Amino acid sequence: MNSSTRNSKEISTILNRISPRVLFVFLIMIVWAGALPNVAMQGAFAQGSFPKITSHRVNGAPDYNAPGNESFWNAIEWTSVPLAASVSPGGGRTQNVLVKSANDGFNVYALFRWDDKVGPSFGSEGELYTAPNGTLLPLTDESTATANQLFYNSTYYYQDRVAMLWFLGDTSKRQQSPVMELATNGAITGGAADIWHWQSVPTDNDQRDPDFPGGYTDPAGTTLYPPNNVSYAESDYTNTTGFFVTGGSFGADSPNLDPYADPFVIHVGNYFSENNQTWTVEMVRSFTVSDASQYRVQLKTGSNYYVAFAVWNGKLGESAHVKSVSQWYDLTISDQMPPTAPVTIAQSTPTGISATLAGVVGFGLLIVGLVIGAIITRPKAKR
């Protein structure tokens, strides 16, 4: 008798000794346990509640040369944010992003970390897609309705990016998931949003960036650069009519809401770890901003904000509307110090994403202006 036959007989003998009632209860427990996460997720969406992130009060200052290594981060736990494809098959290259937030009563800090096994990308700013007849075409606002993946190879790819969206306006108009409708020039449904948008080209200001140093021009054509050529996040605005850069100017061909507004209000420290193959990006902005204030989220202690996140993996063909996106999160600006013993997350990348979440986020729409699909090919700043 071979081992396979012997094992089958032993299993059969064990099952025959278990009463049908016990076996039935056991199976019900397994089915119920497997269903619990989806039941909980569906219940949360049905009630309009979302996962929570707390921005804890801390003492200290950001270190843009070593983002994430400031001592105050040690007491704050990571929130593992699942991501799903905005469109398939091109999107969804990043399964999750780890997020933390802190504040000092005047500034809010947002820290992001995600895996990137193919390495940092400082690629092209223009997107191409393959038409049904095999021709390569530049991506346009109209073609985003049908182009669900972009052209890329080992020598032609796109920049890495991460973005954080802050919902603005009447929360009763906020959609259940942070989506953008296809072919609407990057418009968010049901309201407006302020987007903090870091890009390896041109806002990273890394020497590997072909456009280093990155900056803007003013309406007179004068080139503007951030102090000491530090990295920054672009401040963008989106609503039901379109997608716009809030401050600075790219000329008449690119929509800017206030060309005279400060384009460098969101400071950034970032680095790529070759050892761990992870990006770490830390964004910092003051609670309130006076210029172009109607387009920028205004923060205060004790308040809650709906936020969402997106990550683009440039070397794997993500750019514009093709990306990895989250659902809404409920972020609280707290005046309480963080707990002394944070919960640690065993692994940074989950093995999968729930069907419920994928359905809610994907739903045939795009995520948000986490976005930035609106700016397909952006004119470069004059030197």
N, C-alpha and C positions, 0 to 999 in steps of 0.2 A: 504493500500500500504506500503510495507516495505521500509526501508531507501535505500537499494541497488537499487531497481527499481526506486525510486524517483530521486536518484543521476544520474542514467543512462539517464532518461528523461531530466533532467536539462542540462546535457552535450550535449545531442542531440540537444536541442533547441538552445544552444549557438553556436554550430557548424553550424546549419542551417542558422544563422544570419550572418555568416562570408562569404564573397564572395569567390568563388573558386579561383580567382586570388590572393587574399590576403593570403589565406590558402596555395596556391602553393608556393608563395614567402617565407612564414614563414617556410615551410618544407625544402625548398632549403637552407635557412640560417642555420637550425639545422644540416643538412647533411654536409654542407661546414665547419661549426665550428668544427664538430667532425673529419673531415678529415684533418684539418690544421696541427695538430701535426705530423701525419704520413707523410704528404706532405713535411713538413719542414725537418723531419728526413731523408727521402729518398733523398731530394735535397742536404742535407749536405754530405751524403755518396757519392752521385754521383759526387760531385765536389771535393771530396778528402779532405774536411775540417772537423775538429773535434771540439768538445766543448773545451773551453779554461779555463785554470787555471793559475793564476798569482802568482808567488812567490815574494811578496813585500819585499822591503828593510826595515829593522827594526833596532832599537837600543835595545840591550839587550842580554841576554844569556839564553840558555836552562836550565830549572830546572828539572833534571831527577827524582827528588823525587815528583814533582807535575806537570807532563806533561800536557800541554794544559792550565795551569793556569798562565803562564807568561803573564804579562800585554800587551805585544805587540800583542798577539793573539786577544785581544778584538776588534781591529780595522779591522780585516780581516774576511771576510764572509766565511761561509762554502760553499763548492760545494757539492751538493748531487749527488753522482755517482750511477746510477742504476746498479744492478748486475743481471746476468742471470746464469742458470745452465750450467756448462761446459759439463756435460752429465746428462741425465735423465734416471731414476727417482732419482738417488742418490744425484745430486748436486742441487744448487740453494736454500740453506737453509737461506741465508742472502739476503734480498731484496735490500739493498743499504748500502753504506759506505759514511760517511761524510769526506771530505778532505779539508785541508788548507795547504798552503805552505808559507814560509817566508825565508829570507836570510839576513845575516849581511855583505855581500860583500866578505866573505871568506868561510862561511859554509851555506849549505842549510838545512832547517828544513821542514819535512813533518809530518803533524798531521792527525791521523785517529781516527774516532769514529764510532762504530757500535753496534747495539742491539744484545744481546745474552741472551734470556729469560731462557735458561736452565743452565746458570752459567758457570764460567770458567772451562776449561778442561785441565788437565795435564795427558793425556792418553798415550796409547801405541804408540811406534814408528813404529811397524810393522802392515801392512794392511792385512786383510783377506777378501775373497769374497766367495760367495756360488756358487759352480759349478752346472750345470744343473741337476746332479744326487743328489744334496743336500749336497755334501761333502764340508767342509770348506777348502779352499786352500790359501796359501800365495799369495799375488798379485805379479806378475812379470811384466817386461816390455812388454812381449808378451801378457799377459792376459788383459792389459789395452785396447786392441782393442775391447774386448767384454764385459768386466766387467763395467757396468754402475752404479753399486751401491756396497757399501762395507758392510760387516757384522758389526753390532754393537748391543749392548744392554745396560742395566743399569750398567753393570760392565765392559764391554769391549768397549772402544771407543778410540778416537784419540785426539791429541793435537790441540788447537786453533792456528790459524795462520793468518797473513796478509802479503801481498807482494806487492811491487811496482816494475814494470818493466820499464826500460829505453831502448828504441830502440837504437841500435848502427849501424853505417855503412851507406851505401847508401840508402837514403830514397826512391829512385825510386824502390827499391826491397821490400819496406815495404808493407805487405799485407793490404787489406782494413780493416780487423779486426785482433786483436792480437791473432792468433790461433796457436795451435800446432797440427801436424798431429798425428793420433793415431798410436801406435806401432812404434814410432820413437825415443824411449828413451828420450822423453822430448824435442825433437827438435822444434825450432820455424821455421815457414816457412818464406822464403824471407828475411833473414838477421840474425842478432844476437842481444842479449840483455843482459844488466846488471840487475840483480834482487836483490833487498833489501828484505830479507826474515826473518821476525820475527816469532818465534815459541815459544809457551809456554814450549815446551820441544825441545831442551835444552837451547835456547838462552835467555829465560826470566830470568833465575837465581833466581827463586822464591823458597822459602823453601818448597813449595808444590810440586815442580818438583822432581820426584823420582831420577833424575840424577843430582840434585844439588850438587856442583856447576858445571855448564856446561862449556865445553871448547873443546880444540883440542889437538892433539899431534903434535910434529914436526917430521921430518923424522927419527930422532934418537929415537923416542918413548917418549920423554920428554913431560909431560903434560903442556899445556899452558892454563891459565885462564885470563879473562879480568881483568884489574886493579880493585881492591876492589870488585870483583865478580859482577860488574854491568851488566845490561842487554845489549844486542847488537843484531844486525840483521846480519844474515849470508849473505855474499857477494857471489852470484852465477852468473854463466855465461851459456848462452845457445845459440846454433846456429843450423844450419841445420844438424849437425852430432850428437849432444848429449847435455847432461846437466852436468854441472861440478860445484864443489865447488871451488871458486877462490883461497883462502888462507887457510893455515893450512893443517893438514893431518889427514885422518882417516885410513891410512894404504893402502896396495896394492889393497884391494878389493873395494876401493871407489875412483873414478877419481877426482884428485885434480890438478889444473893447475899449481899452484906454491906453494908447501908446505912450502916454506920459507917466503911467503908474509904474511903481517899482517892480521890475520883473524878478527880483532876487529875494523876495520876502521869506521863502522856504529854504532854509539852510540844510545842507546834507553832508553827512560823512558816510563813506562807503568803501568797501574793499571786497576782493574776491580771494577766498582761501584756496590755494592750490592743494593743500593737504586734505581738506575736507570737501573740496569741490562745492563750496557754498558761497552765495552772495550774502552780504550783510549790508543793509542800507538803513541809516538813521535820519529821519526827517525832523526838523525843529522849526516851529513857527510861533510867533507871539499870539496870545489869545485874541487880540483885536488888531485889525489893520485899517488904517484911516483912508488910504487911497483905493479907489475902485471897491469900496467896502460893500456895495450892494451885490457884488459878484463873488465875494469871499466869505466863508463861514466865519462868524464871530462867536468866540467861545467864552464860557464863564464857568466858574466853579459851581458844582451842584447840578449841572445841566446834563441832559442826555441828547445824543446825536445818532442818527442812523448813518452807518458807514459801510463801505464795501471795498473789495480789493481785487486787483488783477495783476498777473505776471505774464510777461512775454519772454519766450526763449528764442532769441534771434537766430541762432545757428540751426535750430530745428524748424525754421520756417514760420515763426509767429511774428506778426506785425499788424498794425492797423486794427481791423475788427477781428482778426484771428488771434486768440489768446486763451488764457486760463483764468476763470472768473469765480467769484464767491457769491454767496447770498448776502442779504443784509445782516449786519451786526449792530447791537445796541451798545454804544460806547458812553460811559459815564465819566465826566471830569470830576474826580473826587478830591476832597480836602483831607482824606485819611491816608496815613502812611501805610505802606504795604505790610502784609503779614511777615513775620520773621522767618517762617519756614515754608517757602513756596513749594507747591507740588511740581515735581519734575516730570517731563514727558520722556518716556523710554526711547522712542524713536521719532525722527522728524518727518518721515514719510510714511503715511498709512498705506495699507495694501490695496485699498480701493475706496470708492465713494458711493454712497447710497443711491439707489435708483430714484428715490424720492427727490434728493437734492439735485441729481442730474436733470431730472424732469423739470423741476422748478426753475433751475438756472438756464438750461438750454432752451426749452419751450419754443424753439424755432425763431428765437429772437437773439439779439446780442446783449451783452451785459452793459453795461454802462458806459459811460464815458470813462469808464475804465475802458475804454474806449479808445478813444483817441483814434478811432478809425476814421474820424472825420478828416484829420490832416493826413492825406495820403502821401503827397510829396510836398514837403515844406521848403520854401525858398530859404537858402542859407543866409546868415547875417553877413552884411558887407564887412570887409576887412579894412 
